[in-house]
Amino acid sequence: MTKRLYRSASQKMLGGVCGGLADYLDVDVTIIRLLWVGLALVTAVLPMTLFYIIAWIVMPQAAPPAPQA
């Protein structure tokens, strides 16, 4: 019989993903949640990079300055 990964119905705060992962790995759900938050804080560069690229594409370019005579 193989192990399957499911969302937890009993140990959930939002969607039960951390609870299901903790059940699958047979560890405490608090450890998984702390690791999840730690990784989110460490990788905060990625969302800001994506925001910058999206803003770069969406925002119109300013008109070039007029040449001085």
N, CA, C and O atoms as a Tripos MOL2 file, in Angstrom:
@<TRIPOS>MOLECULE
protein
  276   275    69     0     0
PROTEIN
NO_CHARGES

@<TRIPOS>ATOM
      1 N           0.8340   -1.1740    0.0000 N.3       1 MET1
      2 CA          0.0000    0.0000    0.0000 C.3       1 MET1
      3 C           0.8880    1.2500    0.0000 C.2       1 MET1
      4 O           1.8070    1.3560    0.8120 O.2       1 MET1
      5 N           0.6200    2.1790   -0.8940 N.am      2 THR2
      6 CA          1.4290    3.3800   -1.0010 C.3       2 THR2
      7 C           0.8000    4.5260   -0.2160 C.2       2 THR2
      8 O          -0.4180    4.5990   -0.0540 O.2       2 THR2
      9 N           1.6600    5.4140    0.2640 N.am      3 LYS3
     10 CA          1.1930    6.6050    0.9600 C.3       3 LYS3
     11 C           0.7270    7.6320   -0.0440 C.2       3 LYS3
     12 O           1.3350    7.7790   -1.1030 O.2       3 LYS3
     13 N          -0.3440    8.3480    0.2670 N.am      4 ARG4
     14 CA         -0.8500    9.3960   -0.6180 C.3       4 ARG4
     15 C          -0.9320   10.6980    0.1570 C.2       4 ARG4
     16 O          -1.1960   10.7030    1.3590 O.2       4 ARG4
     17 N          -0.7070   11.7840   -0.5330 N.am      5 LEU5
     18 CA         -0.7430   13.1060    0.0790 C.3       5 LEU5
     19 C          -2.1260   13.7120   -0.0880 C.2       5 LEU5
     20 O          -2.6130   13.8750   -1.2070 O.2       5 LEU5
     21 N          -2.7470   14.0410    1.0220 N.am      6 TYR6
     22 CA         -4.0670   14.6530    1.0300 C.3       6 TYR6
     23 C          -4.0350   15.8980    1.9050 C.2       6 TYR6
     24 O          -3.1630   16.0430    2.7620 O.2       6 TYR6
     25 N          -4.9890   16.7940    1.6830 N.am      7 ARG7
     26 CA         -5.1640   17.9120    2.6120 C.3       7 ARG7
     27 C          -5.8350   17.3820    3.8690 C.2       7 ARG7
     28 O          -6.7130   16.5210    3.8050 O.2       7 ARG7
     29 N          -5.4110   17.9040    5.0060 N.am      8 SER8
     30 CA         -5.9550   17.4510    6.2810 C.3       8 SER8
     31 C          -7.2800   18.1420    6.5660 C.2       8 SER8
     32 O          -7.4150   19.3510    6.3730 O.2       8 SER8
     33 N          -8.2500   17.3720    7.0240 N.am      9 ALA9
     34 CA         -9.5420   17.9410    7.4120 C.3       9 ALA9
     35 C          -9.5670   18.2820    8.8920 C.2       9 ALA9
     36 O         -10.3800   19.0970    9.3290 O.2       9 ALA9
     37 N          -8.6860   17.6670    9.6640 N.am     10 SER10
     38 CA         -8.7150   17.8820   11.1070 C.3      10 SER10
     39 C          -7.6800   18.8980   11.5780 C.2      10 SER10
     40 O          -7.9120   19.5970   12.5650 O.2      10 SER10
     41 N          -6.5510   18.9910   10.8970 N.am     11 GLN11
     42 CA         -5.4860   19.9060   11.3180 C.3      11 GLN11
     43 C          -5.3100   21.0180   10.2930 C.2      11 GLN11
     44 O          -4.2390   21.1640    9.7040 O.2      11 GLN11
     45 N          -6.3420   21.7830   10.0870 N.am     12 LYS12
     46 CA         -6.2270   22.8280    9.0880 C.3      12 LYS12
     47 C          -6.4740   24.1980    9.6960 C.2      12 LYS12
     48 O          -7.2720   24.3590   10.6190 O.2      12 LYS12
     49 N          -5.7610   25.1860    9.1460 N.am     13 MET13
     50 CA         -5.9980   26.5750    9.5100 C.3      13 MET13
     51 C          -6.6500   27.2860    8.3360 C.2      13 MET13
     52 O          -7.6250   28.0170    8.5070 O.2      13 MET13
     53 N          -6.1150   27.0720    7.1560 N.am     14 LEU14
     54 CA         -6.7130   27.6450    5.9500 C.3      14 LEU14
     55 C          -7.2560   26.5380    5.0640 C.2      14 LEU14
     56 O          -8.4690   26.3660    4.9420 O.2      14 LEU14
     57 N          -6.3510   25.7890    4.4470 N.am     15 GLY15
     58 CA         -6.8010   24.7560    3.5270 C.3      15 GLY15
     59 C          -6.4240   23.3470    3.9320 C.2      15 GLY15
     60 O          -6.8490   22.3890    3.2870 O.2      15 GLY15
     61 N          -5.6390   23.1990    4.9800 N.am     16 GLY16
     62 CA         -5.2380   21.8770    5.4360 C.3      16 GLY16
     63 C          -4.0140   21.3290    4.7420 C.2      16 GLY16
     64 O          -3.7010   20.1480    4.8930 O.2      16 GLY16
     65 N          -3.3150   22.1520    3.9880 N.am     17 VAL17
     66 CA         -2.1520   21.6800    3.2370 C.3      17 VAL17
     67 C          -1.0070   21.3220    4.1790 C.2      17 VAL17
     68 O          -0.4110   20.2530    4.0470 O.2      17 VAL17
     69 N          -0.6950   22.1960    5.1180 N.am     18 CYS18
     70 CA          0.3870   21.9050    6.0720 C.3      18 CYS18
     71 C           0.0450   20.7000    6.9360 C.2      18 CYS18
     72 O           0.9120   19.8820    7.2430 O.2      18 CYS18
     73 N          -1.2070   20.5940    7.3240 N.am     19 GLY19
     74 CA         -1.6390   19.4370    8.1050 C.3      19 GLY19
     75 C          -1.5060   18.1430    7.3300 C.2      19 GLY19
     76 O          -1.0720   17.1270    7.8750 O.2      19 GLY19
     77 N          -1.8760   18.1760    6.0630 N.am     20 GLY20
     78 CA         -1.7400   16.9800    5.2320 C.3      20 GLY20
     79 C          -0.2890   16.6140    4.9920 C.2      20 GLY20
     80 O           0.0660   15.4350    4.9890 O.2      20 GLY20
     81 N           0.5490   17.6140    4.7900 N.am     21 LEU21
     82 CA          1.9840   17.3610    4.6000 C.3      21 LEU21
     83 C           2.6000   16.7950    5.8770 C.2      21 LEU21
     84 O           3.4550   15.9110    5.8200 O.2      21 LEU21
     85 N           2.1680   17.3040    7.0250 N.am     22 ALA22
     86 CA          2.6590   16.7820    8.3010 C.3      22 ALA22
     87 C           2.2120   15.3400    8.5060 C.2      22 ALA22
     88 O           2.9840   14.5140    8.9930 O.2      22 ALA22
     89 N           0.9830   15.0370    8.1430 N.am     23 ASP23
     90 CA          0.5130   13.6530    8.2360 C.3      23 ASP23
     91 C           1.3180   12.7480    7.3150 C.2      23 ASP23
     92 O           1.6770   11.6360    7.7000 O.2      23 ASP23
     93 N           1.6040   13.2120    6.1060 N.am     24 TYR24
     94 CA          2.3390   12.4170    5.1230 C.3      24 TYR24
     95 C           3.7740   12.1520    5.5900 C.2      24 TYR24
     96 O           4.2910   11.0440    5.4410 O.2      24 TYR24
     97 N           4.4080   13.1860    6.1560 N.am     25 LEU25
     98 CA          5.7950   13.0490    6.6040 C.3      25 LEU25
     99 C           5.9060   12.5290    8.0290 C.2      25 LEU25
    100 O           7.0100   12.2790    8.5110 O.2      25 LEU25
    101 N           4.7760   12.3630    8.7090 N.am     26 ASP26
    102 CA          4.7130   11.8640   10.0800 C.3      26 ASP26
    103 C           5.5220   12.7410   11.0380 C.2      26 ASP26
    104 O           6.3090   12.2480   11.8450 O.2      26 ASP26
    105 N           5.3040   14.0610   10.9250 N.am     27 VAL27
    106 CA          5.9110   15.0270   11.8360 C.3      27 VAL27
    107 C           4.8170   15.9270   12.3980 C.2      27 VAL27
    108 O           3.6740   15.8940   11.9430 O.2      27 VAL27
    109 N           5.1830   16.7300   13.3930 N.am     28 ASP28
    110 CA          4.2240   17.6450   14.0020 C.3      28 ASP28
    111 C           3.8650   18.7510   13.0180 C.2      28 ASP28
    112 O           4.7340   19.2740   12.3200 O.2      28 ASP28
    113 N           2.6000   19.1020   12.9650 N.am     29 VAL29
    114 CA          2.1240   20.1140   12.0230 C.3      29 VAL29
    115 C           2.7330   21.4830   12.3250 C.2      29 VAL29
    116 O           2.8810   22.3030   11.4190 O.2      29 VAL29
    117 N           3.0870   21.7410   13.5820 N.am     30 THR30
    118 CA          3.6940   23.0210   13.9430 C.3      30 THR30
    119 C           5.0480   23.1940   13.2670 C.2      30 THR30
    120 O           5.3920   24.3010   12.8510 O.2      30 THR30
    121 N           5.8040   22.1390   13.1530 N.am     31 ILE31
    122 CA          7.1110   22.2030   12.4820 C.3      31 ILE31
    123 C           6.9270   22.5470   11.0100 C.2      31 ILE31
    124 O           7.6610   23.3740   10.4690 O.2      31 ILE31
    125 N           5.9590   21.9220   10.3630 N.am     32 ILE32
    126 CA          5.6920   22.2060    8.9540 C.3      32 ILE32
    127 C           5.2520   23.6490    8.7760 C.2      32 ILE32
    128 O           5.6910   24.3200    7.8420 O.2      32 ILE32
    129 N           4.3920   24.1320    9.6590 N.am     33 ARG33
    130 CA          3.9280   25.5220    9.5570 C.3      33 ARG33
    131 C           5.0580   26.5050    9.7680 C.2      33 ARG33
    132 O           5.1420   27.5090    9.0610 O.2      33 ARG33
    133 N           5.9350   26.2370   10.7320 N.am     34 LEU34
    134 CA          7.0800   27.1220   10.9630 C.3      34 LEU34
    135 C           8.0260   27.1190    9.7680 C.2      34 LEU34
    136 O           8.5330   28.1730    9.3850 O.2      34 LEU34
    137 N           8.2700   25.9660    9.1780 N.am     35 LEU35
    138 CA          9.1130   25.8900    7.9810 C.3      35 LEU35
    139 C           8.4730   26.6460    6.8220 C.2      35 LEU35
    140 O           9.1640   27.3290    6.0670 O.2      35 LEU35
    141 N           7.1620   26.5250    6.6830 N.am     36 TRP36
    142 CA          6.4330   27.2020    5.6060 C.3      36 TRP36
    143 C           6.5680   28.7160    5.7350 C.2      36 TRP36
    144 O           6.8460   29.4050    4.7530 O.2      36 TRP36
    145 N           6.3710   29.2310    6.9500 N.am     37 VAL37
    146 CA          6.4810   30.6690    7.1860 C.3      37 VAL37
    147 C           7.9250   31.1280    6.9890 C.2      37 VAL37
    148 O           8.1650   32.1860    6.4060 O.2      37 VAL37
    149 N           8.8780   30.3450    7.4680 N.am     38 GLY38
    150 CA         10.2870   30.6990    7.2860 C.3      38 GLY38
    151 C          10.6710   30.7870    5.8210 C.2      38 GLY38
    152 O          11.3590   31.7230    5.4130 O.2      38 GLY38
    153 N          10.2340   29.8230    5.0310 N.am     39 LEU39
    154 CA         10.5250   29.8640    3.5950 C.3      39 LEU39
    155 C           9.8430   31.0460    2.9120 C.2      39 LEU39
    156 O          10.4080   31.6430    1.9950 O.2      39 LEU39
    157 N           8.6450   31.3800    3.3490 N.am     40 ALA40
    158 CA          7.9400   32.5280    2.7700 C.3      40 ALA40
    159 C           8.6850   33.8230    3.0740 C.2      40 ALA40
    160 O           8.7630   34.7120    2.2260 O.2      40 ALA40
    161 N           9.2280   33.9300    4.2780 N.am     41 LEU41
    162 CA          9.9720   35.1380    4.6360 C.3      41 LEU41
    163 C          11.2990   35.2240    3.8970 C.2      41 LEU41
    164 O          11.7190   36.3060    3.4880 O.2      41 LEU41
    165 N          11.9540   34.0860    3.7290 N.am     42 VAL42
    166 CA         13.2490   34.0680    3.0470 C.3      42 VAL42
    167 C          13.0930   34.3620    1.5630 C.2      42 VAL42
    168 O          13.9460   35.0240    0.9720 O.2      42 VAL42
    169 N          12.0290   33.8850    0.9600 N.am     43 THR43
    170 CA         11.8480   34.0580   -0.4840 C.3      43 THR43
    171 C          11.0150   35.2860   -0.8280 C.2      43 THR43
    172 O          10.3870   35.3340   -1.8860 O.2      43 THR43
    173 N          11.0070   36.2730    0.0550 N.am     44 ALA44
    174 CA         10.2110   37.4770   -0.2040 C.3      44 ALA44
    175 C          10.7440   38.2670   -1.3890 C.2      44 ALA44
    176 O          10.0660   39.1700   -1.8790 O.2      44 ALA44
    177 N          11.9350   37.9480   -1.8550 N.am     45 VAL45
    178 CA         12.4980   38.6220   -3.0210 C.3      45 VAL45
    179 C          11.7080   38.2590   -4.2690 C.2      45 VAL45
    180 O          11.4950   39.1110   -5.1310 O.2      45 VAL45
    181 N          11.2730   37.0170   -4.3810 N.am     46 LEU46
    182 CA         10.5600   36.5580   -5.5760 C.3      46 LEU46
    183 C           9.2620   37.3260   -5.8220 C.2      46 LEU46
    184 O           9.0440   37.7810   -6.9440 O.2      46 LEU46
    185 N           8.3930   37.4900   -4.8250 N.am     47 PRO47
    186 CA          7.1690   38.2640   -5.1120 C.3      47 PRO47
    187 C           7.4600   39.7050   -5.5100 C.2      47 PRO47
    188 O           6.7900   40.2570   -6.3830 O.2      47 PRO47
    189 N           8.4410   40.3040   -4.8830 N.am     48 MET48
    190 CA          8.7740   41.6860   -5.2380 C.3      48 MET48
    191 C           9.3610   41.7680   -6.6440 C.2      48 MET48
    192 O           9.1130   42.7410   -7.3560 O.2      48 MET48
    193 N          10.1270   40.7740   -7.0500 N.am     49 THR49
    194 CA         10.6570   40.7390   -8.4150 C.3      49 THR49
    195 C           9.5260   40.5930   -9.4140 C.2      49 THR49
    196 O           9.5220   41.2670  -10.4440 O.2      49 THR49
    197 N           8.5690   39.7270   -9.1300 N.am     50 LEU50
    198 CA          7.4250   39.5620  -10.0200 C.3      50 LEU50
    199 C           6.5990   40.8450  -10.1030 C.2      50 LEU50
    200 O           6.1500   41.2340  -11.1810 O.2      50 LEU50
    201 N           6.4030   41.4980   -8.9580 N.am     51 PHE51
    202 CA          5.6740   42.7600   -8.9590 C.3      51 PHE51
    203 C           6.3950   43.7950   -9.8240 C.2      51 PHE51
    204 O           5.7650   44.5380  -10.5770 O.2      51 PHE51
    205 N           7.7150   43.8320   -9.7040 N.am     52 TYR52
    206 CA          8.4890   44.7910  -10.4910 C.3      52 TYR52
    207 C           8.3460   44.5050  -11.9880 C.2      52 TYR52
    208 O           8.1520   45.4340  -12.7710 O.2      52 TYR52
    209 N           8.4350   43.2670  -12.3880 N.am     53 ILE53
    210 CA          8.3290   42.9070  -13.8100 C.3      53 ILE53
    211 C           6.9250   43.2270  -14.3290 C.2      53 ILE53
    212 O           6.7830   43.7400  -15.4390 O.2      53 ILE53
    213 N           5.9000   42.9350  -13.5500 N.am     54 ILE54
    214 CA          4.5270   43.2360  -13.9730 C.3      54 ILE54
    215 C           4.3250   44.7430  -14.0910 C.2      54 ILE54
    216 O           3.7290   45.2240  -15.0550 O.2      54 ILE54
    217 N           4.8250   45.4840  -13.1030 N.am     55 ALA55
    218 CA          4.7070   46.9440  -13.1660 C.3      55 ALA55
    219 C           5.4720   47.4890  -14.3700 C.2      55 ALA55
    220 O           5.0310   48.4460  -15.0070 O.2      55 ALA55
    221 N           6.6040   46.8880  -14.6780 N.am     56 TRP56
    222 CA          7.4040   47.3100  -15.8280 C.3      56 TRP56
    223 C           6.6090   47.1310  -17.1230 C.2      56 TRP56
    224 O           6.6750   47.9830  -18.0080 O.2      56 TRP56
    225 N           5.8780   46.0620  -17.2390 N.am     57 ILE57
    226 CA          5.0990   45.7800  -18.4460 C.3      57 ILE57
    227 C           3.8440   46.6590  -18.5080 C.2      57 ILE57
    228 O           3.4900   47.1440  -19.5830 O.2      57 ILE57
    229 N           3.1740   46.8690  -17.3820 N.am     58 VAL58
    230 CA          1.8910   47.5550  -17.3630 C.3      58 VAL58
    231 C           2.0190   49.0750  -17.4260 C.2      58 VAL58
    232 O           1.2150   49.7300  -18.0900 O.2      58 VAL58
    233 N           2.9910   49.6330  -16.7640 N.am     59 MET59
    234 CA          3.1110   51.0910  -16.6990 C.3      59 MET59
    235 C           3.6120   51.6460  -18.0230 C.2      59 MET59
    236 O           4.5690   51.1230  -18.5950 O.2      59 MET59
    237 N           2.9760   52.6970  -18.5130 N.am     60 PRO60
    238 CA          3.4330   53.2820  -19.7910 C.3      60 PRO60
    239 C           4.7520   54.0200  -19.6100 C.2      60 PRO60
    240 O           5.0810   54.5040  -18.5270 O.2      60 PRO60
    241 N           5.4840   54.0850  -20.6950 N.am     61 GLN61
    242 CA          6.7740   54.7700  -20.6710 C.3      61 GLN61
    243 C           6.5590   56.2810  -20.7470 C.2      61 GLN61
    244 O           5.6800   56.7500  -21.4690 O.2      61 GLN61
    245 N           7.3510   57.0290  -20.0100 N.am     62 ALA62
    246 CA          7.2330   58.5040  -20.0410 C.3      62 ALA62
    247 C           7.7340   59.0210  -21.3820 C.2      62 ALA62
    248 O           8.5800   58.4050  -22.0300 O.2      62 ALA62
    249 N           7.1930   60.1650  -21.7800 N.am     63 ALA63
    250 CA          7.6330   60.7850  -23.0330 C.3      63 ALA63
    251 C           9.0810   61.2590  -22.8580 C.2      63 ALA63
    252 O           9.4480   61.7460  -21.7890 O.2      63 ALA63
    253 N           9.9020   61.1170  -23.9020 N.am     64 PRO64
    254 CA         11.2810   61.5690  -23.7700 C.3      64 PRO64
    255 C          11.3350   63.0950  -23.6490 C.2      64 PRO64
    256 O          10.4740   63.7850  -24.1940 O.2      64 PRO64
    257 N          12.3210   63.6220  -22.9540 N.am     65 PRO65
    258 CA         12.4100   65.0860  -22.8020 C.3      65 PRO65
    259 C          12.6780   65.7400  -24.1480 C.2      65 PRO65
    260 O          13.3410   65.1710  -25.0150 O.2      65 PRO65
    261 N          12.1510   66.9420  -24.3020 N.am     66 ALA66
    262 CA         12.3470   67.6800  -25.5550 C.3      66 ALA66
    263 C          13.8030   68.1380  -25.6380 C.2      66 ALA66
    264 O          14.3840   68.5490  -24.6340 O.2      66 ALA66
    265 N          14.3920   68.0670  -26.8320 N.am     67 PRO67
    266 CA         15.7850   68.5290  -26.9720 C.3      67 PRO67
    267 C          15.8810   70.0390  -26.7590 C.2      67 PRO67
    268 O          14.9990   70.7930  -27.1700 O.2      67 PRO67
    269 N          16.9570   70.4650  -26.1150 N.am     68 GLN68
    270 CA         17.1420   71.8980  -25.8660 C.3      68 GLN68
    271 C          17.8370   72.5390  -27.0490 C.2      68 GLN68
    272 O          18.7590   71.9630  -27.6250 O.2      68 GLN68
    273 N          17.3970   73.7200  -27.4060 N.am     69 ALA69
    274 CA         17.9630   74.4190  -28.5670 C.3      69 ALA69
    275 C          19.1080   75.3150  -28.2070 C.2      69 ALA69
    276 O          19.6810   75.9660  -29.0800 O.2      69 ALA69
@<TRIPOS>BOND
     1     1     2 1
     2     2     3 1
     3     3     4 2
     4     3     5 am
     5     5     6 1
     6     6     7 1
     7     7     8 2
     8     7     9 am
     9     9    10 1
    10    10    11 1
    11    11    12 2
    12    11    13 am
    13    13    14 1
    14    14    15 1
    15    15    16 2
    16    15    17 am
    17    17    18 1
    18    18    19 1
    19    19    20 2
    20    19    21 am
    21    21    22 1
    22    22    23 1
    23    23    24 2
    24    23    25 am
    25    25    26 1
    26    26    27 1
    27    27    28 2
    28    27    29 am
    29    29    30 1
    30    30    31 1
    31    31    32 2
    32    31    33 am
    33    33    34 1
    34    34    35 1
    35    35    36 2
    36    35    37 am
    37    37    38 1
    38    38    39 1
    39    39    40 2
    40    39    41 am
    41    41    42 1
    42    42    43 1
    43    43    44 2
    44    43    45 am
    45    45    46 1
    46    46    47 1
    47    47    48 2
    48    47    49 am
    49    49    50 1
    50    50    51 1
    51    51    52 2
    52    51    53 am
    53    53    54 1
    54    54    55 1
    55    55    56 2
    56    55    57 am
    57    57    58 1
    58    58    59 1
    59    59    60 2
    60    59    61 am
    61    61    62 1
    62    62    63 1
    63    63    64 2
    64    63    65 am
    65    65    66 1
    66    66    67 1
    67    67    68 2
    68    67    69 am
    69    69    70 1
    70    70    71 1
    71    71    72 2
    72    71    73 am
    73    73    74 1
    74    74    75 1
    75    75    76 2
    76    75    77 am
    77    77    78 1
    78    78    79 1
    79    79    80 2
    80    79    81 am
    81    81    82 1
    82    82    83 1
    83    83    84 2
    84    83    85 am
    85    85    86 1
    86    86    87 1
    87    87    88 2
    88    87    89 am
    89    89    90 1
    90    90    91 1
    91    91    92 2
    92    91    93 am
    93    93    94 1
    94    94    95 1
    95    95    96 2
    96    95    97 am
    97    97    98 1
    98    98    99 1
    99    99   100 2
   100    99   101 am
   101   101   102 1
   102   102   103 1
   103   103   104 2
   104   103   105 am
   105   105   106 1
   106   106   107 1
   107   107   108 2
   108   107   109 am
   109   109   110 1
   110   110   111 1
   111   111   112 2
   112   111   113 am
   113   113   114 1
   114   114   115 1
   115   115   116 2
   116   115   117 am
   117   117   118 1
   118   118   119 1
   119   119   120 2
   120   119   121 am
   121   121   122 1
   122   122   123 1
   123   123   124 2
   124   123   125 am
   125   125   126 1
   126   126   127 1
   127   127   128 2
   128   127   129 am
   129   129   130 1
   130   130   131 1
   131   131   132 2
   132   131   133 am
   133   133   134 1
   134   134   135 1
   135   135   136 2
   136   135   137 am
   137   137   138 1
   138   138   139 1
   139   139   140 2
   140   139   141 am
   141   141   142 1
   142   142   143 1
   143   143   144 2
   144   143   145 am
   145   145   146 1
   146   146   147 1
   147   147   148 2
   148   147   149 am
   149   149   150 1
   150   150   151 1
   151   151   152 2
   152   151   153 am
   153   153   154 1
   154   154   155 1
   155   155   156 2
   156   155   157 am
   157   157   158 1
   158   158   159 1
   159   159   160 2
   160   159   161 am
   161   161   162 1
   162   162   163 1
   163   163   164 2
   164   163   165 am
   165   165   166 1
   166   166   167 1
   167   167   168 2
   168   167   169 am
   169   169   170 1
   170   170   171 1
   171   171   172 2
   172   171   173 am
   173   173   174 1
   174   174   175 1
   175   175   176 2
   176   175   177 am
   177   177   178 1
   178   178   179 1
   179   179   180 2
   180   179   181 am
   181   181   182 1
   182   182   183 1
   183   183   184 2
   184   183   185 am
   185   185   186 1
   186   186   187 1
   187   187   188 2
   188   187   189 am
   189   189   190 1
   190   190   191 1
   191   191   192 2
   192   191   193 am
   193   193   194 1
   194   194   195 1
   195   195   196 2
   196   195   197 am
   197   197   198 1
   198   198   199 1
   199   199   200 2
   200   199   201 am
   201   201   202 1
   202   202   203 1
   203   203   204 2
   204   203   205 am
   205   205   206 1
   206   206   207 1
   207   207   208 2
   208   207   209 am
   209   209   210 1
   210   210   211 1
   211   211   212 2
   212   211   213 am
   213   213   214 1
   214   214   215 1
   215   215   216 2
   216   215   217 am
   217   217   218 1
   218   218   219 1
   219   219   220 2
   220   219   221 am
   221   221   222 1
   222   222   223 1
   223   223   224 2
   224   223   225 am
   225   225   226 1
   226   226   227 1
   227   227   228 2
   228   227   229 am
   229   229   230 1
   230   230   231 1
   231   231   232 2
   232   231   233 am
   233   233   234 1
   234   234   235 1
   235   235   236 2
   236   235   237 am
   237   237   238 1
   238   238   239 1
   239   239   240 2
   240   239   241 am
   241   241   242 1
   242   242   243 1
   243   243   244 2
   244   243   245 am
   245   245   246 1
   246   246   247 1
   247   247   248 2
   248   247   249 am
   249   249   250 1
   250   250   251 1
   251   251   252 2
   252   251   253 am
   253   253   254 1
   254   254   255 1
   255   255   256 2
   256   255   257 am
   257   257   258 1
   258   258   259 1
   259   259   260 2
   260   259   261 am
   261   261   262 1
   262   262   263 1
   263   263   264 2
   264   263   265 am
   265   265   266 1
   266   266   267 1
   267   267   268 2
   268   267   269 am
   269   269   270 1
   270   270   271 1
   271   271   272 2
   272   271   273 am
   273   273   274 1
   274   274   275 1
   275   275   276 2
@<TRIPOS>SUBSTRUCTURE
     1 MET1         2 RESIDUE 1 A MET
     2 THR2         6 RESIDUE 1 A THR
     3 LYS3        10 RESIDUE 1 A LYS
     4 ARG4        14 RESIDUE 1 A ARG
     5 LEU5        18 RESIDUE 1 A LEU
     6 TYR6        22 RESIDUE 1 A TYR
     7 ARG7        26 RESIDUE 1 A ARG
     8 SER8        30 RESIDUE 1 A SER
     9 ALA9        34 RESIDUE 1 A ALA
    10 SER10       38 RESIDUE 1 A SER
    11 GLN11       42 RESIDUE 1 A GLN
    12 LYS12       46 RESIDUE 1 A LYS
    13 MET13       50 RESIDUE 1 A MET
    14 LEU14       54 RESIDUE 1 A LEU
    15 GLY15       58 RESIDUE 1 A GLY
    16 GLY16       62 RESIDUE 1 A GLY
    17 VAL17       66 RESIDUE 1 A VAL
    18 CYS18       70 RESIDUE 1 A CYS
    19 GLY19       74 RESIDUE 1 A GLY
    20 GLY20       78 RESIDUE 1 A GLY
    21 LEU21       82 RESIDUE 1 A LEU
    22 ALA22       86 RESIDUE 1 A ALA
    23 ASP23       90 RESIDUE 1 A ASP
    24 TYR24       94 RESIDUE 1 A TYR
    25 LEU25       98 RESIDUE 1 A LEU
    26 ASP26      102 RESIDUE 1 A ASP
    27 VAL27      106 RESIDUE 1 A VAL
    28 ASP28      110 RESIDUE 1 A ASP
    29 VAL29      114 RESIDUE 1 A VAL
    30 THR30      118 RESIDUE 1 A THR
    31 ILE31      122 RESIDUE 1 A ILE
    32 ILE32      126 RESIDUE 1 A ILE
    33 ARG33      130 RESIDUE 1 A ARG
    34 LEU34      134 RESIDUE 1 A LEU
    35 LEU35      138 RESIDUE 1 A LEU
    36 TRP36      142 RESIDUE 1 A TRP
    37 VAL37      146 RESIDUE 1 A VAL
    38 GLY38      150 RESIDUE 1 A GLY
    39 LEU39      154 RESIDUE 1 A LEU
    40 ALA40      158 RESIDUE 1 A ALA
    41 LEU41      162 RESIDUE 1 A LEU
    42 VAL42      166 RESIDUE 1 A VAL
    43 THR43      170 RESIDUE 1 A THR
    44 ALA44      174 RESIDUE 1 A ALA
    45 VAL45      178 RESIDUE 1 A VAL
    46 LEU46      182 RESIDUE 1 A LEU
    47 PRO47      186 RESIDUE 1 A PRO
    48 MET48      190 RESIDUE 1 A MET
    49 THR49      194 RESIDUE 1 A THR
    50 LEU50      198 RESIDUE 1 A LEU
    51 PHE51      202 RESIDUE 1 A PHE
    52 TYR52      206 RESIDUE 1 A TYR
    53 ILE53      210 RESIDUE 1 A ILE
    54 ILE54      214 RESIDUE 1 A ILE
    55 ALA55      218 RESIDUE 1 A ALA
    56 TRP56      222 RESIDUE 1 A TRP
    57 ILE57      226 RESIDUE 1 A ILE
    58 VAL58      230 RESIDUE 1 A VAL
    59 MET59      234 RESIDUE 1 A MET
    60 PRO60      238 RESIDUE 1 A PRO
    61 GLN61      242 RESIDUE 1 A GLN
    62 ALA62      246 RESIDUE 1 A ALA
    63 ALA63      250 RESIDUE 1 A ALA
    64 PRO64      254 RESIDUE 1 A PRO
    65 PRO65      258 RESIDUE 1 A PRO
    66 ALA66      262 RESIDUE 1 A ALA
    67 PRO67      266 RESIDUE 1 A PRO
    68 GLN68      270 RESIDUE 1 A GLN
    69 ALA69      274 RESIDUE 1 A ALA
